[in-house]
Amino acid sequence: MDIPRKLGILIYTAVPAIVGGGIVYHFFGSFTQVIIWEILLVLAALGFISS
């Protein structure tokens, strides 16, 4: 996979990270769940990039 495609995937996953982090914080009121959400998104992004 070429570099521009990898960067595009990372940018594409940044939107759910920002918006989803706010939604998770709204529902749970704790940064622990937000950190878990962010870790799951990073793992998913790395899975897409490595394949």
MARLOTOR-708400 format. One record per atom (N, C-alpha, C): z, x, y; residue number from 1; atom name. Coordinates in pm, whole numbers, plus 50000, padded with zeros to 5 digits. Layout:
// residues N
<voba><z>Z</z><x>X</x><y>Y</y><sefi>NUM</sefi><dovex>CA</dovex></voba>
...
//
This chain:
// residues 51
<voba><z>50000</z><x>50086</x><y>49883</y><sefi>1</sefi><dovex>N</dovex></voba>
<voba><z>50000</z><x>50000</x><y>50000</y><sefi>1</sefi><dovex>CA</dovex></voba>
<voba><z>50000</z><x>50091</x><y>50123</y><sefi>1</sefi><dovex>C</dovex></voba>
<voba><z>49919</z><x>50056</x><y>50220</y><sefi>2</sefi><dovex>N</dovex></voba>
<voba><z>49909</z><x>50140</x><y>50339</y><sefi>2</sefi><dovex>CA</dovex></voba>
<voba><z>50023</z><x>50114</x><y>50438</y><sefi>2</sefi><dovex>C</dovex></voba>
<voba><z>50039</z><x>50207</x><y>50531</y><sefi>3</sefi><dovex>N</dovex></voba>
<voba><z>50150</z><x>50204</x><y>50627</y><sefi>3</sefi><dovex>CA</dovex></voba>
<voba><z>50148</z><x>50079</x><y>50715</y><sefi>3</sefi><dovex>C</dovex></voba>
<voba><z>50034</z><x>50038</x><y>50773</y><sefi>4</sefi><dovex>N</dovex></voba>
<voba><z>50036</z><x>49917</x><y>50857</y><sefi>4</sefi><dovex>CA</dovex></voba>
<voba><z>50082</z><x>49793</x><y>50782</y><sefi>4</sefi><dovex>C</dovex></voba>
<voba><z>50044</z><x>49782</x><y>50655</y><sefi>5</sefi><dovex>N</dovex></voba>
<voba><z>50087</z><x>49666</x><y>50577</y><sefi>5</sefi><dovex>CA</dovex></voba>
<voba><z>50238</z><x>49669</x><y>50554</y><sefi>5</sefi><dovex>C</dovex></voba>
<voba><z>50293</z><x>49786</x><y>50526</y><sefi>6</sefi><dovex>N</dovex></voba>
<voba><z>50437</z><x>49799</x><y>50508</y><sefi>6</sefi><dovex>CA</dovex></voba>
<voba><z>50512</z><x>49764</x><y>50636</y><sefi>6</sefi><dovex>C</dovex></voba>
<voba><z>50463</z><x>49811</x><y>50749</y><sefi>7</sefi><dovex>N</dovex></voba>
<voba><z>50526</z><x>49777</x><y>50877</y><sefi>7</sefi><dovex>CA</dovex></voba>
<voba><z>50515</z><x>49628</x><y>50908</y><sefi>7</sefi><dovex>C</dovex></voba>
<voba><z>50403</z><x>49568</x><y>50871</y><sefi>8</sefi><dovex>N</dovex></voba>
<voba><z>50387</z><x>49424</x><y>50891</y><sefi>8</sefi><dovex>CA</dovex></voba>
<voba><z>50486</z><x>49344</x><y>50808</y><sefi>8</sefi><dovex>C</dovex></voba>
<voba><z>50510</z><x>49387</x><y>50686</y><sefi>9</sefi><dovex>N</dovex></voba>
<voba><z>50609</z><x>49319</x><y>50602</y><sefi>9</sefi><dovex>CA</dovex></voba>
<voba><z>50748</z><x>49332</x><y>50662</y><sefi>9</sefi><dovex>C</dovex></voba>
<voba><z>50782</z><x>49449</x><y>50712</y><sefi>10</sefi><dovex>N</dovex></voba>
<voba><z>50914</z><x>49467</x><y>50774</y><sefi>10</sefi><dovex>CA</dovex></voba>
<voba><z>50930</z><x>49382</x><y>50899</y><sefi>10</sefi><dovex>C</dovex></voba>
<voba><z>50825</z><x>49373</x><y>50980</y><sefi>11</sefi><dovex>N</dovex></voba>
<voba><z>50832</z><x>49288</x><y>51100</y><sefi>11</sefi><dovex>CA</dovex></voba>
<voba><z>50842</z><x>49141</x><y>51059</y><sefi>11</sefi><dovex>C</dovex></voba>
<voba><z>50769</z><x>49103</x><y>50955</y><sefi>12</sefi><dovex>N</dovex></voba>
<voba><z>50772</z><x>48964</x><y>50907</y><sefi>12</sefi><dovex>CA</dovex></voba>
<voba><z>50911</z><x>48926</x><y>50857</y><sefi>12</sefi><dovex>C</dovex></voba>
<voba><z>50984</z><x>49020</x><y>50799</y><sefi>13</sefi><dovex>N</dovex></voba>
<voba><z>51119</z><x>48991</x><y>50751</y><sefi>13</sefi><dovex>CA</dovex></voba>
<voba><z>51223</z><x>48999</x><y>50861</y><sefi>13</sefi><dovex>C</dovex></voba>
<voba><z>51187</z><x>49050</x><y>50979</y><sefi>14</sefi><dovex>N</dovex></voba>
<voba><z>51283</z><x>49058</x><y>51089</y><sefi>14</sefi><dovex>CA</dovex></voba>
<voba><z>51314</z><x>48919</x><y>51146</y><sefi>14</sefi><dovex>C</dovex></voba>
<voba><z>51217</z><x>48831</x><y>51145</y><sefi>15</sefi><dovex>N</dovex></voba>
<voba><z>51239</z><x>48696</x><y>51199</y><sefi>15</sefi><dovex>CA</dovex></voba>
<voba><z>51343</z><x>48620</x><y>51117</y><sefi>15</sefi><dovex>C</dovex></voba>
<voba><z>51331</z><x>48615</x><y>50983</y><sefi>16</sefi><dovex>N</dovex></voba>
<voba><z>51438</z><x>48547</x><y>50907</y><sefi>16</sefi><dovex>CA</dovex></voba>
<voba><z>51573</z><x>48617</x><y>50921</y><sefi>16</sefi><dovex>C</dovex></voba>
<voba><z>51571</z><x>48748</x><y>50943</y><sefi>17</sefi><dovex>N</dovex></voba>
<voba><z>51698</z><x>48820</x><y>50959</y><sefi>17</sefi><dovex>CA</dovex></voba>
<voba><z>51770</z><x>48773</x><y>51085</y><sefi>17</sefi><dovex>C</dovex></voba>
<voba><z>51698</z><x>48759</x><y>51194</y><sefi>18</sefi><dovex>N</dovex></voba>
<voba><z>51760</z><x>48720</x><y>51321</y><sefi>18</sefi><dovex>CA</dovex></voba>
<voba><z>51797</z><x>48572</x><y>51320</y><sefi>18</sefi><dovex>C</dovex></voba>
<voba><z>51700</z><x>48488</x><y>51289</y><sefi>19</sefi><dovex>N</dovex></voba>
<voba><z>51724</z><x>48344</x><y>51291</y><sefi>19</sefi><dovex>CA</dovex></voba>
<voba><z>51819</z><x>48303</x><y>51179</y><sefi>19</sefi><dovex>C</dovex></voba>
<voba><z>51794</z><x>48355</x><y>51059</y><sefi>20</sefi><dovex>N</dovex></voba>
<voba><z>51879</z><x>48322</x><y>50945</y><sefi>20</sefi><dovex>CA</dovex></voba>
<voba><z>52021</z><x>48370</x><y>50963</y><sefi>20</sefi><dovex>C</dovex></voba>
<voba><z>52038</z><x>48487</x><y>51025</y><sefi>21</sefi><dovex>N</dovex></voba>
<voba><z>52172</z><x>48536</x><y>51052</y><sefi>21</sefi><dovex>CA</dovex></voba>
<voba><z>52250</z><x>48443</x><y>51144</y><sefi>21</sefi><dovex>C</dovex></voba>
<voba><z>52182</z><x>48390</x><y>51244</y><sefi>22</sefi><dovex>N</dovex></voba>
<voba><z>52247</z><x>48293</x><y>51333</y><sefi>22</sefi><dovex>CA</dovex></voba>
<voba><z>52284</z><x>48164</x><y>51262</y><sefi>22</sefi><dovex>C</dovex></voba>
<voba><z>52195</z><x>48117</x><y>51177</y><sefi>23</sefi><dovex>N</dovex></voba>
<voba><z>52223</z><x>47994</x><y>51102</y><sefi>23</sefi><dovex>CA</dovex></voba>
<voba><z>52339</z><x>48015</x><y>51005</y><sefi>23</sefi><dovex>C</dovex></voba>
<voba><z>52339</z><x>48128</x><y>50936</y><sefi>24</sefi><dovex>N</dovex></voba>
<voba><z>52448</z><x>48157</x><y>50842</y><sefi>24</sefi><dovex>CA</dovex></voba>
<voba><z>52580</z><x>48168</x><y>50916</y><sefi>24</sefi><dovex>C</dovex></voba>
<voba><z>52580</z><x>48233</x><y>51032</y><sefi>25</sefi><dovex>N</dovex></voba>
<voba><z>52703</z><x>48244</x><y>51110</y><sefi>25</sefi><dovex>CA</dovex></voba>
<voba><z>52750</z><x>48107</x><y>51158</y><sefi>25</sefi><dovex>C</dovex></voba>
<voba><z>52657</z><x>48022</x><y>51196</y><sefi>26</sefi><dovex>N</dovex></voba>
<voba><z>52693</z><x>47888</x><y>51242</y><sefi>26</sefi><dovex>CA</dovex></voba>
<voba><z>52764</z><x>47809</x><y>51133</y><sefi>26</sefi><dovex>C</dovex></voba>
<voba><z>52711</z><x>47816</x><y>51012</y><sefi>27</sefi><dovex>N</dovex></voba>
<voba><z>52769</z><x>47737</x><y>50904</y><sefi>27</sefi><dovex>CA</dovex></voba>
<voba><z>52897</z><x>47796</x><y>50847</y><sefi>27</sefi><dovex>C</dovex></voba>
<voba><z>52907</z><x>47928</x><y>50841</y><sefi>28</sefi><dovex>N</dovex></voba>
<voba><z>53023</z><x>47990</x><y>50777</y><sefi>28</sefi><dovex>CA</dovex></voba>
<voba><z>53123</z><x>48047</x><y>50877</y><sefi>28</sefi><dovex>C</dovex></voba>
<voba><z>53079</z><x>48083</x><y>50997</y><sefi>29</sefi><dovex>N</dovex></voba>
<voba><z>53169</z><x>48132</x><y>51101</y><sefi>29</sefi><dovex>CA</dovex></voba>
<voba><z>53228</z><x>48269</x><y>51073</y><sefi>29</sefi><dovex>C</dovex></voba>
<voba><z>53162</z><x>48348</x><y>50990</y><sefi>30</sefi><dovex>N</dovex></voba>
<voba><z>53213</z><x>48480</x><y>50956</y><sefi>30</sefi><dovex>CA</dovex></voba>
<voba><z>53097</z><x>48578</x><y>50944</y><sefi>30</sefi><dovex>C</dovex></voba>
<voba><z>53122</z><x>48700</x><y>50985</y><sefi>31</sefi><dovex>N</dovex></voba>
<voba><z>53017</z><x>48800</x><y>50975</y><sefi>31</sefi><dovex>CA</dovex></voba>
<voba><z>53001</z><x>48855</x><y>50834</y><sefi>31</sefi><dovex>C</dovex></voba>
<voba><z>53096</z><x>48829</x><y>50747</y><sefi>32</sefi><dovex>N</dovex></voba>
<voba><z>53084</z><x>48876</x><y>50609</y><sefi>32</sefi><dovex>CA</dovex></voba>
<voba><z>52963</z><x>48811</x><y>50541</y><sefi>32</sefi><dovex>C</dovex></voba>
<voba><z>52946</z><x>48682</x><y>50558</y><sefi>33</sefi><dovex>N</dovex></voba>
<voba><z>52831</z><x>48613</x><y>50499</y><sefi>33</sefi><dovex>CA</dovex></voba>
<voba><z>52701</z><x>48657</x><y>50566</y><sefi>33</sefi><dovex>C</dovex></voba>
<voba><z>52707</z><x>48687</x><y>50695</y><sefi>34</sefi><dovex>N</dovex></voba>
<voba><z>52587</z><x>48734</x><y>50765</y><sefi>34</sefi><dovex>CA</dovex></voba>
<voba><z>52545</z><x>48870</x><y>50709</y><sefi>34</sefi><dovex>C</dovex></voba>
<voba><z>52640</z><x>48957</x><y>50684</y><sefi>35</sefi><dovex>N</dovex></voba>
<voba><z>52608</z><x>49088</x><y>50627</y><sefi>35</sefi><dovex>CA</dovex></voba>
<voba><z>52549</z><x>49073</x><y>50488</y><sefi>35</sefi><dovex>C</dovex></voba>
<voba><z>52603</z><x>48982</x><y>50408</y><sefi>36</sefi><dovex>N</dovex></voba>
<voba><z>52547</z><x>48956</x><y>50275</y><sefi>36</sefi><dovex>CA</dovex></voba>
<voba><z>52404</z><x>48905</x><y>50288</y><sefi>36</sefi><dovex>C</dovex></voba>
<voba><z>52379</z><x>48817</x><y>50382</y><sefi>37</sefi><dovex>N</dovex></voba>
<voba><z>52243</z><x>48764</x><y>50406</y><sefi>37</sefi><dovex>CA</dovex></voba>
<voba><z>52148</z><x>48877</x><y>50444</y><sefi>37</sefi><dovex>C</dovex></voba>
<voba><z>52193</z><x>48966</x><y>50531</y><sefi>38</sefi><dovex>N</dovex></voba>
<voba><z>52109</z><x>49077</x><y>50575</y><sefi>38</sefi><dovex>CA</dovex></voba>
<voba><z>52080</z><x>49172</x><y>50458</y><sefi>38</sefi><dovex>C</dovex></voba>
<voba><z>52179</z><x>49197</x><y>50374</y><sefi>39</sefi><dovex>N</dovex></voba>
<voba><z>52158</z><x>49284</x><y>50259</y><sefi>39</sefi><dovex>CA</dovex></voba>
<voba><z>52056</z><x>49223</x><y>50163</y><sefi>39</sefi><dovex>C</dovex></voba>
<voba><z>52065</z><x>49093</x><y>50141</y><sefi>40</sefi><dovex>N</dovex></voba>
<voba><z>51967</z><x>49026</x><y>50054</y><sefi>40</sefi><dovex>CA</dovex></voba>
<voba><z>51826</z><x>49035</x><y>50111</y><sefi>40</sefi><dovex>C</dovex></voba>
<voba><z>51813</z><x>49021</x><y>50242</y><sefi>41</sefi><dovex>N</dovex></voba>
<voba><z>51680</z><x>49033</x><y>50304</y><sefi>41</sefi><dovex>CA</dovex></voba>
<voba><z>51627</z><x>49175</x><y>50294</y><sefi>41</sefi><dovex>C</dovex></voba>
<voba><z>51713</z><x>49274</x><y>50311</y><sefi>42</sefi><dovex>N</dovex></voba>
<voba><z>51669</z><x>49413</x><y>50300</y><sefi>42</sefi><dovex>CA</dovex></voba>
<voba><z>51622</z><x>49442</x><y>50157</y><sefi>42</sefi><dovex>C</dovex></voba>
<voba><z>51696</z><x>49393</x><y>50059</y><sefi>43</sefi><dovex>N</dovex></voba>
<voba><z>51655</z><x>49413</x><y>49920</y><sefi>43</sefi><dovex>CA</dovex></voba>
<voba><z>51522</z><x>49346</x><y>49891</y><sefi>43</sefi><dovex>C</dovex></voba>
<voba><z>51503</z><x>49226</x><y>49945</y><sefi>44</sefi><dovex>N</dovex></voba>
<voba><z>51375</z><x>49156</x><y>49926</y><sefi>44</sefi><dovex>CA</dovex></voba>
<voba><z>51260</z><x>49232</x><y>49993</y><sefi>44</sefi><dovex>C</dovex></voba>
<voba><z>51283</z><x>49282</x><y>50113</y><sefi>45</sefi><dovex>N</dovex></voba>
<voba><z>51180</z><x>49357</x><y>50185</y><sefi>45</sefi><dovex>CA</dovex></voba>
<voba><z>51145</z><x>49486</x><y>50111</y><sefi>45</sefi><dovex>C</dovex></voba>
<voba><z>51247</z><x>49555</x><y>50061</y><sefi>46</sefi><dovex>N</dovex></voba>
<voba><z>51221</z><x>49677</x><y>49986</y><sefi>46</sefi><dovex>CA</dovex></voba>
<voba><z>51148</z><x>49647</x><y>49856</y><sefi>46</sefi><dovex>C</dovex></voba>
<voba><z>51177</z><x>49533</x><y>49797</y><sefi>47</sefi><dovex>N</dovex></voba>
<voba><z>51105</z><x>49493</x><y>49677</y><sefi>47</sefi><dovex>CA</dovex></voba>
<voba><z>50958</z><x>49468</x><y>49703</y><sefi>47</sefi><dovex>C</dovex></voba>
<voba><z>50926</z><x>49407</x><y>49816</y><sefi>48</sefi><dovex>N</dovex></voba>
<voba><z>50787</z><x>49384</x><y>49852</y><sefi>48</sefi><dovex>CA</dovex></voba>
<voba><z>50716</z><x>49515</x><y>49884</y><sefi>48</sefi><dovex>C</dovex></voba>
<voba><z>50786</z><x>49604</x><y>49952</y><sefi>49</sefi><dovex>N</dovex></voba>
<voba><z>50723</z><x>49730</x><y>49994</y><sefi>49</sefi><dovex>CA</dovex></voba>
<voba><z>50699</z><x>49821</x><y>49874</y><sefi>49</sefi><dovex>C</dovex></voba>
<voba><z>50794</z><x>49825</x><y>49781</y><sefi>50</sefi><dovex>N</dovex></voba>
<voba><z>50780</z><x>49917</x><y>49669</y><sefi>50</sefi><dovex>CA</dovex></voba>
<voba><z>50675</z><x>49873</x><y>49567</y><sefi>50</sefi><dovex>C</dovex></voba>
<voba><z>50639</z><x>49747</x><y>49569</y><sefi>51</sefi><dovex>N</dovex></voba>
<voba><z>50541</z><x>49701</x><y>49470</y><sefi>51</sefi><dovex>CA</dovex></voba>
<voba><z>50398</z><x>49726</x><y>49513</y><sefi>51</sefi><dovex>C</dovex></voba>
//
